[in-house]
Amino acid sequence: MTSIFWHRRDFRINDNAGLYKALKNSNSVQPIFIFDTSILSKLKKDDQRVLFIHQEVEHLKKQYQQFGSDLKIYFGNPILLIPQIAHEFNAQVVYTNRDYEPYALQRDTEIYTLLSDLNIEFIGTKDHVIFEKNEITKSDGLPYTIFTPYYRKWKEKINAFYVATYPVEKYLDNLAKSEETEMLTLEKIGFESVIKVSFPSREFPIPTIKSYTEKRDYPALNATSHLSLHLRFGTISLRQLVKVAISNNPTFLNELIWRDFYQMIIFQFPHSAKDAFKKQYDRIEWEHNDSHFIAWCEGKTGYPLVDAGMRELNSTGFMHNRVRMVVASFLTKHLLLDWRLGEVYFAEKLLDYELASNVGGWQWAAGCGCDAAPYFRVFNPTMQQEKFDKKFEYIKKWVPEFGTSNYTEPIIDHKFARERVIERYKQALNN
């Protein structure tokens, strides 16, 4: 039987669930990748994530060529291309790994229907989460909306089966044999090939993971794994990383469980991609202050920890986890600007941008998410700095003018902002 395996957010051969299933059940599997124009058309021409994807696809292509096969590259709309590609290779089945975001679900539903009309199967596999869809539910079958009981059930259910490695190498002889083809250049898909940021290593930093609990909240330290980009695009196996976390650090494991939780939430509650999870929060009357938003984007708010975080983001495509919470709280609570503005800005800038986690994090900060900080909890950026960057090491790295007359005055008073947001939220939620 001839099959297609469609790579999407899984740029690896090893421990790839969908690829394993395709190879095990077929005697000729043609791997493909599509540069999706419906996604790319919304991005800037120097988007570094596209450069990263292109780099990883090229690496994957070379790996396949070592086995006498090749990764076929396409550029266009997958809804139109997948039936054409299946016909081109006379494939009876198209395999892929599942994606749970609203766009992906709609796209895959359309493709499933088109392929069914052609008597071609479309088979998805779980790969980038440990538990998906309805695998972790309450006793009544409904999805959890609070993290802690979800976390407990996740921990109860996890066993060797869920983190077992898929031995893809056993079936590599079933890859389709083909002539090598050239890699599609970035220029041909309309993007620039200029590297502006440094992509982190995909190696699991075991010492960092072991010390994660004690050091993770201090942005001046290089104490986080920097693996989120690789998890986002599947250049590493989540199952293998979870095994490392189980053996080395429960706090790090906790963060991976949050990732599963948000993937479940976006699947079960797709409205939360654009609207408040708690719908009453959409009654909040947000401010409309362009100068405040621009100051936040540029890291010129007069609150040094906020400014350092935004400048780190703008410069590197990364922001420390603790600082992400501080800058998100500042935008939504101090400036009273709609969380969606921040979510979109992060979506443009973060190398590791993932809709489910980004939306989840922003709604948590704004108080409107499924398991959010209460609306009356307003981070004090100064206290956060005193606690987590006491010596101003992180701040001085990103805000060199801090402590001089060139540093901007605060654009808003903390006491005023705190009182205003609590009153504004009360008005909206008590109506």
KOLLO-884465 format. One record per residue (C-alpha): chain; y, x, z. Coordinates in Angstrom, 3 decimals. Each point is the difference from the previous one (the first is absolute). Layout:
N
<atom 'A', <Y, X, Z>>,
...
//
This chain:
431
<atom 'A', <0.000, 0.000, 0.000>>,
<atom 'A', <3.495, 1.202, -0.865>>,
<atom 'A', <2.815, -0.401, 2.538>>,
<atom 'A', <3.663, 0.852, 0.459>>,
<atom 'A', <1.269, 1.378, 3.293>>,
<atom 'A', <3.715, -0.602, 0.418>>,
<atom 'A', <1.753, 2.439, 2.374>>,
<atom 'A', <3.086, -1.470, 1.691>>,
<atom 'A', <0.819, 1.238, 3.497>>,
<atom 'A', <-3.083, 2.199, 0.323>>,
<atom 'A', <0.643, 3.344, -1.687>>,
<atom 'A', <-3.250, 1.677, 0.962>>,
<atom 'A', <-3.643, 0.127, -1.041>>,
<atom 'A', <-1.565, 0.763, 3.382>>,
<atom 'A', <-0.720, -2.876, 2.387>>,
<atom 'A', <1.449, -2.554, -2.403>>,
<atom 'A', <-1.641, -3.363, 0.734>>,
<atom 'A', <0.678, -1.704, -3.330>>,
<atom 'A', <-0.894, 3.040, -2.079>>,
<atom 'A', <-3.245, 0.345, 1.958>>,
<atom 'A', <-0.916, -3.615, -0.683>>,
<atom 'A', <0.801, 0.384, -3.711>>,
<atom 'A', <-2.046, 3.181, -0.394>>,
<atom 'A', <-2.954, -1.318, 1.983>>,
<atom 'A', <-0.240, -3.201, -2.060>>,
<atom 'A', <0.754, 1.359, -3.488>>,
<atom 'A', <-1.354, 2.677, -2.284>>,
<atom 'A', <3.383, 0.672, -1.615>>,
<atom 'A', <3.266, -0.252, 1.952>>,
<atom 'A', <3.335, 0.692, -1.657>>,
<atom 'A', <2.766, 0.741, 2.547>>,
<atom 'A', <3.526, -1.075, -0.939>>,
<atom 'A', <3.526, -0.040, 1.423>>,
<atom 'A', <2.930, -2.149, -1.128>>,
<atom 'A', <3.651, 0.880, 0.519>>,
<atom 'A', <1.053, -3.573, 0.747>>,
<atom 'A', <3.257, -0.846, -1.790>>,
<atom 'A', <0.627, -3.040, 2.189>>,
<atom 'A', <0.283, 2.384, 2.972>>,
<atom 'A', <1.555, 3.025, -1.724>>,
<atom 'A', <2.778, -2.038, -1.634>>,
<atom 'A', <1.506, -0.642, 3.455>>,
<atom 'A', <0.193, 3.672, 0.991>>,
<atom 'A', <2.632, 2.675, -0.540>>,
<atom 'A', <-0.819, 2.594, -2.639>>,
<atom 'A', <-0.167, 2.812, 2.552>>,
<atom 'A', <-2.216, -1.889, 2.487>>,
<atom 'A', <-2.030, 2.711, 1.705>>,
<atom 'A', <-2.936, -2.307, 0.669>>,
<atom 'A', <-0.595, -0.317, -3.736>>,
<atom 'A', <-0.007, 3.777, -0.235>>,
<atom 'A', <-2.519, 0.131, 2.853>>,
<atom 'A', <-2.192, -2.640, -1.667>>,
<atom 'A', <0.187, 1.849, -3.330>>,
<atom 'A', <-0.961, 3.256, 1.721>>,
<atom 'A', <-2.966, -1.627, 1.763>>,
<atom 'A', <-1.189, -1.829, -3.116>>,
<atom 'A', <0.063, 3.280, -1.905>>,
<atom 'A', <-2.001, 1.649, 2.802>>,
<atom 'A', <-2.510, -2.876, -0.077>>,
<atom 'A', <-0.289, 0.264, -3.775>>,
<atom 'A', <-0.908, 3.697, 0.267>>,
<atom 'A', <-2.641, -0.826, 2.612>>,
<atom 'A', <-1.647, -2.506, -2.318>>,
<atom 'A', <0.074, 2.508, -2.837>>,
<atom 'A', <-2.046, 2.403, 2.129>>,
<atom 'A', <-2.794, -2.592, -0.110>>,
<atom 'A', <0.152, -0.393, -3.775>>,
<atom 'A', <1.996, -3.208, 0.230>>,
<atom 'A', <3.700, -0.822, -0.153>>,
<atom 'A', <2.534, -2.281, 1.640>>,
<atom 'A', <1.573, -2.141, -2.727>>,
<atom 'A', <3.718, -0.597, 0.582>>,
<atom 'A', <1.913, -3.092, -1.153>>,
<atom 'A', <3.598, -1.193, 0.215>>,
<atom 'A', <0.861, -3.692, 0.032>>,
<atom 'A', <-0.750, -3.324, 1.668>>,
<atom 'A', <-3.507, -0.024, 1.576>>,
<atom 'A', <-0.357, -3.752, -0.575>>,
<atom 'A', <0.167, 0.643, -3.744>>,
<atom 'A', <-1.703, 3.397, -0.007>>,
<atom 'A', <-3.115, -0.547, 2.133>>,
<atom 'A', <-1.663, -2.522, -2.388>>,
<atom 'A', <0.858, 2.294, -2.922>>,
<atom 'A', <-1.442, 3.064, 1.739>>,
<atom 'A', <-3.157, -1.865, 0.992>>,
<atom 'A', <-0.454, -0.998, -3.646>>,
<atom 'A', <0.745, 3.555, -1.180>>,
<atom 'A', <-2.873, 1.394, 2.071>>,
<atom 'A', <-2.253, -3.047, -0.366>>,
<atom 'A', <-0.087, -0.288, 3.791>>,
<atom 'A', <-1.838, -2.804, 1.756>>,
<atom 'A', <1.700, 0.619, 3.367>>,
<atom 'A', <3.388, 1.260, 1.231>>,
<atom 'A', <-0.086, 1.482, 3.510>>,
<atom 'A', <2.980, 0.829, 2.192>>,
<atom 'A', <1.018, 0.262, 3.655>>,
<atom 'A', <1.769, -2.996, 1.490>>,
<atom 'A', <3.712, -0.198, 0.750>>,
<atom 'A', <1.406, -2.668, 2.324>>,
<atom 'A', <3.688, -0.147, -0.899>>,
<atom 'A', <1.344, -3.184, -1.673>>,
<atom 'A', <0.685, 1.610, -3.394>>,
<atom 'A', <-3.430, 1.633, -0.085>>,
<atom 'A', <-1.792, -3.227, 0.932>>,
<atom 'A', <1.817, -1.976, -2.690>>,
<atom 'A', <-0.653, 2.706, -2.609>>,
<atom 'A', <-3.684, 0.230, 0.890>>,
<atom 'A', <-0.441, -3.774, -0.052>>,
<atom 'A', <1.380, -0.126, -3.542>>,
<atom 'A', <-2.200, 2.887, -1.101>>,
<atom 'A', <-3.063, -1.609, 1.591>>,
<atom 'A', <0.633, -3.196, -1.978>>,
<atom 'A', <0.536, 1.849, -3.299>>,
<atom 'A', <-3.144, 2.097, 0.461>>,
<atom 'A', <-2.066, -3.039, 1.015>>,
<atom 'A', <0.924, -1.648, -3.308>>,
<atom 'A', <-1.479, 3.073, -1.695>>,
<atom 'A', <-3.153, -0.097, 2.175>>,
<atom 'A', <1.038, 3.263, 1.658>>,
<atom 'A', <-0.305, 0.383, 3.771>>,
<atom 'A', <2.923, 1.227, 2.093>>,
<atom 'A', <-1.248, 1.460, 3.276>>,
<atom 'A', <2.243, 1.185, 2.841>>,
<atom 'A', <-1.075, 2.143, 2.945>>,
<atom 'A', <1.502, 0.717, 3.414>>,
<atom 'A', <1.216, 3.596, 0.176>>,
<atom 'A', <3.446, 0.646, 1.501>>,
<atom 'A', <-0.519, -1.977, 3.225>>,
<atom 'A', <-2.824, -0.040, 2.540>>,
<atom 'A', <0.088, -3.786, 0.500>>,
<atom 'A', <1.454, -2.364, -2.582>>,
<atom 'A', <0.888, -3.668, -0.485>>,
<atom 'A', <-2.043, -2.077, 2.490>>,
<atom 'A', <-2.140, 2.782, 1.484>>,
<atom 'A', <2.012, 0.014, 3.243>>,
<atom 'A', <0.874, -3.520, 1.166>>,
<atom 'A', <0.344, -1.999, 3.179>>,
<atom 'A', <-2.988, -2.008, 1.246>>,
<atom 'A', <1.291, -3.056, -1.903>>,
<atom 'A', <0.044, 1.955, -3.265>>,
<atom 'A', <3.796, 0.195, -0.198>>,
<atom 'A', <1.737, 3.351, -0.531>>,
<atom 'A', <1.522, 1.891, 2.875>>,
<atom 'A', <3.795, 0.166, 0.051>>,
<atom 'A', <0.259, 2.147, 3.138>>,
<atom 'A', <-1.066, 3.619, -0.252>>,
<atom 'A', <-1.605, 0.620, 3.410>>,
<atom 'A', <-2.866, -2.550, -0.282>>,
<atom 'A', <-0.476, 1.053, -3.653>>,
<atom 'A', <-0.218, 3.610, 1.172>>,
<atom 'A', <-2.606, -0.892, 2.635>>,
<atom 'A', <-2.165, -1.868, -2.528>>,
<atom 'A', <0.405, 2.866, -2.512>>,
<atom 'A', <-1.204, 2.461, 2.644>>,
<atom 'A', <-2.924, -2.239, 0.964>>,
<atom 'A', <-1.125, -0.375, -3.603>>,
<atom 'A', <0.368, 3.565, -1.250>>,
<atom 'A', <-3.256, 1.901, -0.424>>,
<atom 'A', <-1.548, 2.631, -2.241>>,
<atom 'A', <-0.525, -2.495, -2.831>>,
<atom 'A', <3.736, -0.596, -0.497>>,
<atom 'A', <0.885, 3.691, -0.205>>,
<atom 'A', <-3.033, 1.173, -1.952>>,
<atom 'A', <0.775, 2.210, -2.990>>,
<atom 'A', <-0.882, -1.287, -3.467>>,
<atom 'A', <-2.113, 2.758, -1.645>>,
<atom 'A', <1.614, -0.181, -3.426>>,
<atom 'A', <-1.399, 3.420, -0.939>>,
<atom 'A', <-3.548, -1.442, -0.172>>,
<atom 'A', <0.913, -2.052, -3.075>>,
<atom 'A', <2.493, 2.156, -1.899>>,
<atom 'A', <-2.497, 0.306, -2.876>>,
<atom 'A', <0.865, -3.621, -0.761>>,
<atom 'A', <3.550, 0.869, -0.975>>,
<atom 'A', <0.708, -0.684, -3.672>>,
<atom 'A', <-0.145, 3.203, -2.028>>,
<atom 'A', <3.141, 0.408, -2.078>>,
<atom 'A', <2.284, 2.469, -1.719>>,
<atom 'A', <2.947, 1.259, 2.015>>,
<atom 'A', <3.318, -1.695, -0.747>>,
<atom 'A', <3.523, 1.170, 0.787>>,
<atom 'A', <1.875, -1.140, 3.083>>,
<atom 'A', <2.790, -2.509, -0.624>>,
<atom 'A', <3.262, 1.790, 0.786>>,
<atom 'A', <2.599, -1.307, 2.426>>,
<atom 'A', <2.533, -0.043, -2.809>>,
<atom 'A', <-2.186, -2.359, -2.046>>,
<atom 'A', <0.022, -2.539, 2.817>>,
<atom 'A', <3.754, 0.369, 0.432>>,
<atom 'A', <0.240, 2.225, 3.085>>,
<atom 'A', <1.451, 3.403, 0.839>>,
<atom 'A', <-2.312, 2.854, 0.967>>,
<atom 'A', <2.319, 1.645, 2.536>>,
<atom 'A', <-1.475, 0.567, 3.474>>,
<atom 'A', <2.679, -0.690, 2.614>>,
<atom 'A', <-2.127, -0.271, 3.136>>,
<atom 'A', <-2.974, 1.774, 1.519>>,
<atom 'A', <-3.263, -1.939, -0.023>>,
<atom 'A', <-2.036, 0.422, 3.209>>,
<atom 'A', <-3.495, 1.460, 0.103>>,
<atom 'A', <-2.989, -2.348, -0.068>>,
<atom 'A', <-1.901, 2.128, 2.534>>,
<atom 'A', <-0.715, -1.732, 3.314>>,
<atom 'A', <2.043, 1.972, 2.601>>,
<atom 'A', <-2.481, -0.178, 2.895>>,
<atom 'A', <2.196, 1.851, 2.569>>,
<atom 'A', <2.896, -2.360, -0.801>>,
<atom 'A', <-2.233, -3.042, 0.355>>,
<atom 'A', <-1.323, 1.286, 3.338>>,
<atom 'A', <3.518, 0.437, 1.416>>,
<atom 'A', <1.359, -3.155, -1.666>>,
<atom 'A', <0.273, -2.066, 3.215>>,
<atom 'A', <2.208, 2.504, 1.809>>,
<atom 'A', <2.188, 1.132, -2.894>>,
<atom 'A', <0.261, -2.831, -2.533>>,
<atom 'A', <3.295, -1.449, 1.295>>,
<atom 'A', <2.038, 3.196, -0.324>>,
<atom 'A', <1.491, 0.283, -3.499>>,
<atom 'A', <0.958, 3.670, 0.311>>,
<atom 'A', <-3.688, 0.891, 0.303>>,
<atom 'A', <-2.342, 0.174, -2.970>>,
<atom 'A', <-2.393, -2.208, 1.930>>,
<atom 'A', <-1.030, -2.805, -2.348>>,
<atom 'A', <-2.749, 0.205, -2.599>>,
<atom 'A', <2.123, -0.603, -3.140>>,
<atom 'A', <-3.083, -1.671, -1.501>>,
<atom 'A', <1.618, -3.386, -0.674>>,
<atom 'A', <0.825, 0.892, -3.611>>,
<atom 'A', <-3.625, 0.945, -0.616>>,
<atom 'A', <-1.278, -3.157, 1.684>>,
<atom 'A', <2.383, -2.072, -2.110>>,
<atom 'A', <-1.373, 1.350, -3.254>>,
<atom 'A', <-3.551, 0.603, 1.119>>,
<atom 'A', <-0.089, 3.728, -0.615>>,
<atom 'A', <-1.894, 0.149, 3.308>>,
<atom 'A', <-2.641, -2.315, 1.440>>,
<atom 'A', <1.096, -2.305, 2.811>>,
<atom 'A', <-3.604, -0.135, 1.237>>,
<atom 'A', <-0.105, 3.757, 0.439>>,
<atom 'A', <3.395, 0.011, 1.743>>,
<atom 'A', <-1.091, -2.778, 2.384>>,
<atom 'A', <-3.057, 2.069, 0.959>>,
<atom 'A', <2.302, 2.939, 0.762>>,
<atom 'A', <2.270, -2.267, 2.062>>,
<atom 'A', <-2.899, -1.470, 1.979>>,
<atom 'A', <-1.137, 3.508, 0.887>>,
<atom 'A', <3.408, 1.449, 0.773>>,
<atom 'A', <2.727, -2.427, 1.053>>,
<atom 'A', <0.070, -3.708, 0.915>>,
<atom 'A', <3.772, -0.232, -0.536>>,
<atom 'A', <-0.343, 1.236, -3.565>>,
<atom 'A', <-2.832, -2.478, -0.536>>,
<atom 'A', <2.297, -2.718, 1.318>>,
<atom 'A', <2.467, 0.721, -2.810>>,
<atom 'A', <-2.760, -0.331, -2.596>>,
<atom 'A', <-0.987, -3.348, 1.513>>,
<atom 'A', <3.625, -1.174, -0.306>>,
<atom 'A', <-0.316, 0.818, -3.708>>,
<atom 'A', <-3.082, -2.229, -0.328>>,
<atom 'A', <1.804, -2.710, 1.983>>,
<atom 'A', <3.000, -0.062, -2.337>>,
<atom 'A', <-2.272, -0.058, -3.069>>,
<atom 'A', <-1.733, -3.043, 1.485>>,
<atom 'A', <3.340, -1.668, 0.766>>,
<atom 'A', <1.376, 0.446, -3.538>>,
<atom 'A', <-3.245, -1.464, -1.399>>,
<atom 'A', <-0.116, -2.982, 2.376>>,
<atom 'A', <3.757, -0.661, 0.053>>,
<atom 'A', <1.409, 1.072, -3.395>>,
<atom 'A', <3.304, -1.777, 0.726>>,
<atom 'A', <0.773, 2.797, 2.459>>,
<atom 'A', <0.582, 2.402, -2.904>>,
<atom 'A', <3.387, -1.657, -0.595>>,
<atom 'A', <0.622, -2.407, 2.878>>,
<atom 'A', <-0.152, 0.247, 3.776>>,
<atom 'A', <-3.525, -0.329, 1.354>>,
<atom 'A', <1.471, -2.210, 2.723>>,
<atom 'A', <1.839, -2.391, -2.288>>,
<atom 'A', <2.589, -1.043, 2.580>>,
<atom 'A', <1.446, 3.514, -0.258>>,
<atom 'A', <1.125, -0.746, -3.541>>,
<atom 'A', <2.704, -2.136, 1.643>>,
<atom 'A', <1.770, 3.116, 1.295>>,
<atom 'A', <3.488, 0.371, -1.396>>,
<atom 'A', <0.140, 3.608, -1.135>>,
<atom 'A', <3.205, 1.961, -0.462>>,
<atom 'A', <1.125, 0.979, -3.517>>,
<atom 'A', <1.689, 3.353, 0.461>>,
<atom 'A', <-0.409, 2.363, -2.939>>,
<atom 'A', <1.789, 2.893, 1.683>>,
<atom 'A', <-2.370, -0.159, 2.978>>,
<atom 'A', <-3.027, -0.082, -2.267>>,
<atom 'A', <1.254, 2.961, -2.048>>,
<atom 'A', <0.715, 1.975, 3.175>>,
<atom 'A', <-3.562, -0.706, 1.184>>,
<atom 'A', <-1.483, 1.027, -3.364>>,
<atom 'A', <1.967, 3.234, -0.098>>,
<atom 'A', <-0.571, 0.947, 3.634>>,
<atom 'A', <3.652, -0.332, 0.995>>,
<atom 'A', <-0.120, -2.532, 2.831>>,
<atom 'A', <1.235, 2.263, 2.774>>,
<atom 'A', <-3.321, -0.382, 1.809>>,
<atom 'A', <-1.596, 3.430, -0.496>>,
<atom 'A', <-3.685, -0.972, 0.291>>,
<atom 'A', <0.471, -2.806, -2.528>>,
<atom 'A', <1.924, 2.298, -2.333>>,
<atom 'A', <-2.579, 2.782, 0.260>>,
<atom 'A', <-2.789, -2.402, -0.865>>,
<atom 'A', <1.754, -1.418, -3.040>>,
<atom 'A', <0.906, 3.441, -1.294>>,
<atom 'A', <-3.575, 1.189, 0.460>>,
<atom 'A', <-1.149, -3.027, -2.004>>,
<atom 'A', <2.534, 0.529, -2.779>>,
<atom 'A', <-0.815, 3.700, -0.253>>,
<atom 'A', <-3.795, 0.023, 0.360>>,
<atom 'A', <-1.379, -3.516, -0.535>>,
<atom 'A', <-1.360, 0.144, 3.537>>,
<atom 'A', <1.207, -1.161, 3.420>>,
<atom 'A', <-1.524, 0.633, 3.401>>,
<atom 'A', <-1.788, -3.061, 1.428>>,
<atom 'A', <2.072, -0.294, 3.190>>,
<atom 'A', <3.214, 0.360, -1.985>>,
<atom 'A', <-1.111, -2.723, -2.451>>,
<atom 'A', <0.016, -2.447, 2.915>>,
<atom 'A', <3.433, 1.172, 1.151>>,
<atom 'A', <1.689, -0.269, -3.419>>,
<atom 'A', <-1.632, -3.376, -0.717>>,
<atom 'A', <1.102, -1.384, 3.350>>,
<atom 'A', <3.511, 1.348, -0.596>>,
<atom 'A', <0.331, -1.724, -3.375>>,
<atom 'A', <-1.318, -3.353, 1.171>>,
<atom 'A', <1.228, -0.123, 3.590>>,
<atom 'A', <3.162, 2.145, 0.138>>,
<atom 'A', <1.322, -0.752, -3.476>>,
<atom 'A', <-1.626, -3.451, -0.198>>,
<atom 'A', <-0.953, 0.605, -3.619>>,
<atom 'A', <-2.986, -1.731, -1.574>>,
<atom 'A', <-3.261, 1.905, 0.512>>,
<atom 'A', <-0.770, -0.510, -3.699>>,
<atom 'A', <2.826, 2.394, -0.911>>,
<atom 'A', <-1.649, 2.733, 2.002>>,
<atom 'A', <-3.468, -0.842, -1.284>>,
<atom 'A', <1.204, 0.319, -3.598>>,
<atom 'A', <1.816, 3.270, 0.718>>,
<atom 'A', <-3.109, 1.475, 1.602>>,
<atom 'A', <-2.037, -1.261, -2.964>>,
<atom 'A', <2.241, 2.041, -2.306>>,
<atom 'A', <-0.016, 3.157, 2.103>>,
<atom 'A', <-3.282, 0.376, 1.916>>,
<atom 'A', <-2.687, 2.101, -1.642>>,
<atom 'A', <-2.598, -1.810, 2.095>>,
<atom 'A', <1.438, -3.465, -0.673>>,
<atom 'A', <-2.614, -2.688, 0.431>>,
<atom 'A', <1.110, -3.626, -0.090>>,
<atom 'A', <-2.159, -1.281, 2.864>>,
<atom 'A', <0.937, 2.718, 2.501>>,
<atom 'A', <3.643, 0.153, -1.066>>,
<atom 'A', <0.544, -3.742, 0.277>>,
<atom 'A', <-1.967, -0.051, 3.244>>,
<atom 'A', <2.099, 2.782, 1.487>>,
<atom 'A', <3.314, -1.526, -1.031>>,
<atom 'A', <-0.910, -3.436, 1.273>>,
<atom 'A', <-1.183, 1.568, 3.252>>,
<atom 'A', <3.400, 1.662, 0.432>>,
<atom 'A', <1.912, -3.166, -0.911>>,
<atom 'A', <-2.048, -2.124, 2.404>>,
<atom 'A', <-1.229, -2.374, -2.697>>,
<atom 'A', <-3.442, 1.513, -0.622>>,
<atom 'A', <-3.449, -1.117, 1.056>>,
<atom 'A', <-0.103, 2.232, 3.100>>,
<atom 'A', <3.587, 1.102, 0.188>>,
<atom 'A', <2.297, 1.474, 2.597>>,
<atom 'A', <1.786, -2.891, 1.784>>,
<atom 'A', <3.372, -0.822, -1.505>>,
<atom 'A', <1.822, 1.040, 3.185>>,
<atom 'A', <-1.504, 3.497, -0.135>>,
<atom 'A', <2.711, 2.161, -1.558>>,
<atom 'A', <-0.702, 3.716, -0.272>>,
<atom 'A', <2.830, 2.099, 1.372>>,
<atom 'A', <0.219, 2.879, -2.548>>,
<atom 'A', <1.703, 2.260, 2.548>>,
<atom 'A', <-2.746, -0.501, 2.571>>,
<atom 'A', <-2.630, 0.539, -2.682>>,
<atom 'A', <1.656, 3.313, -0.870>>,
<atom 'A', <0.174, 1.043, 3.652>>,
<atom 'A', <-3.682, -0.770, 0.407>>,
<atom 'A', <-1.466, 1.350, -3.232>>,
<atom 'A', <2.512, 2.584, -1.323>>,
<atom 'A', <1.598, 1.220, 3.196>>,
<atom 'A', <1.056, 3.366, -1.421>>,
<atom 'A', <1.286, -1.527, -3.262>>,
<atom 'A', <-2.416, 2.167, -2.013>>,
<atom 'A', <-0.930, -2.747, -2.469>>,
<atom 'A', <3.576, -1.261, -0.177>>,
<atom 'A', <1.502, 3.428, -0.686>>,
<atom 'A', <-2.501, 0.601, -2.772>>,
<atom 'A', <1.087, -3.098, -1.922>>,
<atom 'A', <3.578, -0.528, 1.242>>,
<atom 'A', <1.486, 3.511, 0.050>>,
<atom 'A', <3.543, -1.314, 0.644>>,
<atom 'A', <-1.126, -1.715, 3.217>>,
<atom 'A', <2.069, 1.250, 2.943>>,
<atom 'A', <2.989, 0.901, -2.188>>,
<atom 'A', <3.135, -1.911, -0.921>>,
<atom 'A', <-1.550, -0.697, -3.392>>,
<atom 'A', <-2.614, -2.334, 1.443>>,
<atom 'A', <0.810, -3.669, -0.434>>,
<atom 'A', <0.869, -2.332, 2.868>>,
<atom 'A', <-2.527, -2.786, 0.780>>,
<atom 'A', <0.460, -2.884, -2.422>>,
<atom 'A', <-0.849, -2.521, 2.709>>,
<atom 'A', <-0.002, -0.125, 3.785>>,
<atom 'A', <-3.460, -0.238, 1.571>>,
<atom 'A', <0.942, -2.473, 2.743>>,
<atom 'A', <1.788, -2.302, -2.452>>,
<atom 'A', <-2.883, 0.209, -2.499>>,
<atom 'A', <-2.627, -0.777, 2.623>>,
<atom 'A', <1.839, -3.043, 1.332>>,
<atom 'A', <0.760, -1.273, -3.517>>,
<atom 'A', <-3.574, 0.201, -1.286>>,
<atom 'A', <-1.516, -1.677, 3.055>>,
<atom 'A', <2.483, -2.859, -0.257>>,
<atom 'A', <-0.509, -0.325, -3.772>>,
<atom 'A', <-3.777, -0.098, 0.345>>,
<atom 'A', <0.234, -2.551, 2.828>>,
<atom 'A', <2.130, -2.286, -2.174>>,
<atom 'A', <-2.495, 0.164, -2.868>>,
<atom 'A', <-3.157, -0.381, 2.067>>,
<atom 'A', <1.238, -2.788, 2.260>>,
<atom 'A', <1.164, -2.277, -2.816>>,
//
